[in-house]
């Protein structure tokens, strides 16, 4: 029987529930800390840059238009939410990738009761950083190829451009988070894509909800470990066999 596409979001919700499990709290805390640090740095640097830009614009304007300062600041905040959140999510995934792999490993061991030969400890996760970066680069190049096609399509059918970009990013979220357990089991990225594509509806709906979560302040800080847990649940129950 073909699984319902609605089951994809259910895996993310179950992933959130797993965050408080005693056996994986430490492995949740590390990606969460990385998220908070990167988010804080990106937001601070962006707002500082925006502040300088707004002040320069105000200096060029007549004094009677000084009230525009209070108009430009909300626009700057919106820009931070729209652009920086996406960049921050991408950078955080790259930096946290070995720890996400470790979290996925511990979640799978908790679910199956079987040991996964992988990173095993935080020290081993740090040592696997070069390998994890290589895997993330594969995902990035895969994304760039489709991003070029999406950009071209956006000019041809511009009214649908937002939907096209959302669909691409949602699919990439599914690939990103369902791939961690597959990488732990030494599956190639090509094989991972094949397995994820075999249940496209559930995978896409999972990625779409993750994508929406990255756009919500505060929620985007904890969406990454929850998505890793959800992706690992999908691996154990659907993709592993």
C-alpha positions as CSV (number, residue, x, y, z in Angstrom):
1,X,0.0,0.0,0.0
2,X,1.3,3.5,-0.9
3,X,1.8,5.6,2.3
4,X,-0.3,8.7,2.6
5,X,1.6,11.9,1.9
6,X,0.2,13.3,5.1
7,X,2.4,10.8,7.1
8,X,5.4,13.0,6.2
9,X,4.6,15.8,8.6
10,X,3.7,13.2,11.3
11,X,7.3,12.1,11.3
12,X,8.5,15.7,12.0
13,X,6.0,16.0,14.9
14,X,7.2,12.7,16.3
15,X,10.7,14.0,15.9
16,X,9.8,17.0,18.2
17,X,8.5,14.6,20.8
18,X,11.8,12.7,20.8
19,X,13.9,15.7,21.7
20,X,13.3,15.3,25.4
21,X,14.2,11.6,25.5
22,X,16.9,11.1,28.2
23,X,19.2,9.0,26.0
24,X,19.6,11.7,23.3
25,X,19.3,15.0,25.1
26,X,23.1,15.6,25.0
27,X,23.2,14.9,21.2
28,X,20.2,17.3,20.7
29,X,21.9,20.0,22.7
30,X,25.0,20.3,20.5
31,X,23.1,21.0,17.2
32,X,20.8,23.3,19.1
33,X,23.7,25.3,20.5
34,X,25.3,25.6,17.1
35,X,22.0,26.8,15.7
36,X,21.7,29.5,18.5
37,X,25.3,30.7,18.0
38,X,25.1,30.9,14.3
39,X,21.6,32.5,14.4
40,X,22.8,35.1,16.9
41,X,25.9,35.9,14.8
42,X,24.0,36.2,11.6
43,X,21.3,38.3,13.0
44,X,23.7,40.7,14.8
45,X,25.9,41.2,11.8
46,X,23.0,41.7,9.5
47,X,21.2,44.2,11.8
48,X,24.5,46.2,12.2
49,X,24.9,46.3,8.4
50,X,21.3,47.4,8.0
51,X,21.7,50.0,10.7
52,X,24.6,51.6,8.8
53,X,22.7,51.4,5.5
54,X,19.6,53.0,7.0
55,X,21.7,55.8,8.6
56,X,23.3,56.6,5.3
57,X,19.9,56.7,3.6
58,X,18.6,59.0,6.3
59,X,21.6,61.4,5.8
60,X,20.7,61.8,2.1
61,X,17.1,62.7,2.9
62,X,15.8,66.1,3.9
63,X,15.3,66.5,7.7
64,X,11.5,66.5,7.3
65,X,11.7,62.9,6.0
66,X,13.5,61.7,9.1
67,X,10.4,59.7,10.1
68,X,11.3,57.2,7.3
69,X,13.8,55.8,9.8
70,X,10.9,54.1,11.6
71,X,9.6,52.8,8.2
72,X,12.9,51.4,7.1
73,X,13.7,49.5,10.3
74,X,10.6,47.2,10.0
75,X,11.5,46.5,6.4
76,X,15.1,45.6,7.5
77,X,13.7,43.2,10.1
78,X,11.5,41.6,7.4
79,X,14.6,41.3,5.1
80,X,16.4,39.6,8.0
81,X,13.6,37.0,8.4
82,X,13.3,36.4,4.7
83,X,17.0,36.1,3.6
84,X,19.1,35.6,6.7
85,X,17.0,32.7,8.0
86,X,17.5,30.7,4.9
87,X,21.3,31.4,4.8
88,X,21.6,30.7,8.5
89,X,19.8,27.3,8.0
90,X,22.1,26.3,5.2
91,X,25.3,27.3,7.1
92,X,24.1,25.7,10.3
93,X,23.4,22.4,8.5
94,X,26.9,22.3,7.1
95,X,28.7,23.1,10.4
96,X,26.4,20.8,12.5
97,X,26.4,17.9,10.0
98,X,28.7,15.6,11.9
99,X,26.7,16.1,15.1
100,X,23.5,15.6,13.2
101,X,24.9,12.3,12.0
102,X,25.7,11.4,15.6
103,X,22.2,12.4,16.8
104,X,20.7,10.3,14.0
105,X,22.9,7.3,15.0
106,X,21.7,7.6,18.7
107,X,18.1,7.9,17.7
108,X,18.3,4.8,15.4
109,X,20.0,2.8,18.2
110,X,17.2,3.9,20.6
111,X,14.5,2.9,18.1
112,X,15.9,-0.5,17.0
113,X,18.0,-1.6,20.0
114,X,20.8,-2.3,17.5
115,X,24.2,-0.6,17.5
116,X,25.1,1.5,14.5
117,X,28.8,1.5,13.6
118,X,29.4,5.2,13.0
119,X,30.6,8.2,14.9
120,X,29.7,6.7,18.3
121,X,31.2,9.6,20.4
122,X,31.4,13.4,20.2
123,X,35.2,13.2,19.6
124,X,34.6,10.8,16.7
125,X,31.9,13.1,15.3
126,X,34.4,16.0,15.3
127,X,37.0,13.8,13.6
128,X,34.5,13.0,10.9
129,X,34.0,16.7,10.0
130,X,35.9,16.6,6.7
131,X,33.9,13.6,5.5
132,X,30.6,15.3,6.6
133,X,31.6,18.5,4.7
134,X,32.1,16.4,1.6
135,X,28.7,14.9,1.8
136,X,27.1,18.4,2.4
137,X,28.9,19.7,-0.7
138,X,27.3,16.9,-2.7
139,X,23.9,18.2,-1.6
140,X,24.9,21.7,-2.3
141,X,26.0,21.0,-5.9
142,X,22.8,19.0,-6.4
143,X,20.8,21.9,-5.2
144,X,22.7,24.4,-7.4
145,X,21.9,22.4,-10.5
146,X,18.2,22.5,-9.8
147,X,18.4,26.1,-8.6
148,X,19.7,27.2,-12.0
149,X,16.8,25.4,-13.7
150,X,14.3,26.9,-11.3
151,X,15.7,30.3,-11.9
152,X,15.2,29.9,-15.6
153,X,11.7,28.6,-15.1
154,X,11.0,31.6,-12.9
155,X,11.5,34.0,-15.8
156,X,9.3,31.9,-18.0
157,X,6.4,31.4,-15.6
158,X,7.1,34.2,-13.1
159,X,3.7,34.0,-11.3
160,X,4.6,30.5,-10.2
161,X,8.2,31.4,-9.1
162,X,7.5,31.4,-5.4
163,X,5.9,28.0,-5.6
164,X,8.8,26.6,-7.6
165,X,11.4,27.9,-5.2
166,X,9.4,26.6,-2.2
167,X,9.0,23.2,-3.8
168,X,12.7,23.0,-4.5
169,X,13.7,24.0,-1.0
170,X,11.2,21.6,0.5
171,X,12.6,18.7,-1.5
172,X,16.1,19.7,-0.4
173,X,15.0,19.7,3.2
174,X,13.7,16.1,2.8
175,X,17.0,15.1,1.2
176,X,19.1,16.9,3.9
177,X,17.5,15.3,6.9
178,X,16.6,11.9,5.6
179,X,20.2,11.5,4.4
180,X,21.9,11.5,7.8
181,X,21.0,7.9,8.7
182,X,21.7,6.7,5.2
183,X,25.2,8.3,5.4
184,X,25.7,6.5,8.7
185,X,25.1,3.3,6.8
186,X,27.5,4.2,4.1
187,X,24.9,4.6,1.4
188,X,25.9,6.9,-1.5
189,X,24.1,10.1,-2.0
190,X,22.7,8.8,-5.2
191,X,21.3,5.7,-3.5
192,X,19.9,8.0,-0.7
193,X,18.1,10.1,-3.4
194,X,16.7,6.9,-4.9
195,X,15.3,5.7,-1.6
196,X,13.8,9.0,-0.7
197,X,12.3,9.4,-4.1
198,X,10.6,6.0,-3.8
199,X,8.2,7.6,-1.4
200,X,8.1,11.1,-2.9
201,X,4.8,12.2,-1.4
202,X,5.7,11.5,2.2
203,X,9.2,12.8,1.7
204,X,8.1,16.0,0.1
205,X,5.4,16.7,2.7
206,X,8.0,16.1,5.5
207,X,10.4,18.5,3.8
208,X,7.7,21.1,3.2
209,X,6.8,21.3,6.9
210,X,10.5,21.5,7.8
211,X,10.9,24.4,5.3
212,X,8.0,26.2,6.9
213,X,9.5,25.7,10.3
214,X,12.8,27.3,9.3
215,X,10.9,30.5,8.4
216,X,9.4,30.9,11.9
217,X,11.6,32.7,14.5
218,X,12.4,30.7,17.6
219,X,11.0,27.5,16.1
220,X,13.8,27.6,13.5
221,X,16.3,27.1,16.4
222,X,14.9,23.7,17.3
223,X,13.7,22.5,13.9
224,X,17.1,21.0,12.9
225,X,17.4,18.4,15.6
226,X,13.7,17.6,15.4
227,X,14.0,17.1,11.6
228,X,17.0,14.8,12.2
229,X,14.9,12.7,14.5
230,X,12.0,12.7,12.1
231,X,14.2,11.8,9.2
232,X,15.7,8.9,11.2
233,X,12.3,7.7,12.0
234,X,11.5,7.6,8.3
235,X,14.7,5.7,7.7
236,X,13.9,3.0,10.3
237,X,10.2,2.6,9.3
238,X,10.4,3.1,5.5
239,X,13.7,3.5,3.8
240,X,15.9,1.0,5.6
241,X,14.3,-2.1,4.0
